C-alpha cells in the first residue's frame, strides 16, 4: 500500500512540474495584485452562490 501511495504521490508531483513548466513558458505573466484580485472575485462569487441556495 505504501508503495502505491508513493507512486501516486510521485505521479502527481511529476504532473505538477509539467504544469509549472508550461505556465512558466506560456507567455507574460500577470501581477500578484491581479492574481489576488481575481481570486477574491471568484471567492465572492462562490460565496454569493452558496448563500443563494
C-alpha positions as CSV (number, residue, x, y, z in Angstrom):
1,X,0.0,0.0,0.0
2,X,2.8,2.5,0.9
3,X,4.5,1.8,-2.5
4,X,1.2,2.6,-4.3
5,X,0.8,5.8,-2.3
6,X,4.3,6.9,-3.1
7,X,3.8,6.1,-6.8
8,X,0.6,8.2,-6.8
9,X,2.4,11.0,-5.0
10,X,5.3,10.9,-7.4
11,X,2.9,10.9,-10.4
12,X,1.1,14.0,-9.0
13,X,4.4,15.8,-8.4
14,X,5.5,15.0,-12.0
15,X,2.3,16.3,-13.4
16,X,2.6,19.5,-11.2
17,X,6.1,20.0,-12.5
18,X,4.9,19.8,-16.1
19,X,2.1,22.3,-15.4
20,X,4.5,24.7,-13.7
21,X,6.9,24.5,-16.7
22,X,4.0,25.1,-19.1
23,X,2.9,28.1,-17.1
24,X,6.5,29.5,-16.9
25,X,6.9,29.3,-20.7
26,X,3.4,30.2,-21.8
27,X,4.0,33.9,-22.1
28,X,3.9,37.0,-20.0
29,X,2.5,36.7,-16.5
30,X,0.2,38.9,-14.5
31,X,1.0,40.8,-11.4
32,X,0.4,39.3,-7.9
33,X,-2.1,42.0,-7.2
34,X,-4.1,41.0,-10.2
35,X,-3.9,37.3,-9.2
36,X,-5.3,38.1,-5.8
37,X,-8.0,40.4,-7.2
38,X,-9.1,37.6,-9.5
39,X,-9.1,35.1,-6.6
40,X,-11.1,37.4,-4.4
41,X,-13.7,37.9,-7.1
42,X,-14.1,34.2,-7.6
43,X,-14.4,33.6,-3.9
44,X,-17.0,36.3,-3.6
45,X,-19.0,34.7,-6.5
46,X,-18.8,31.2,-4.9
47,X,-19.9,32.6,-1.5
48,X,-22.8,34.5,-3.1
49,X,-23.9,31.4,-5.0
50,X,-23.8,29.4,-1.8
51,X,-25.9,31.8,0.1
52,X,-28.5,32.0,-2.7
53,X,-29.3,28.3,-2.5
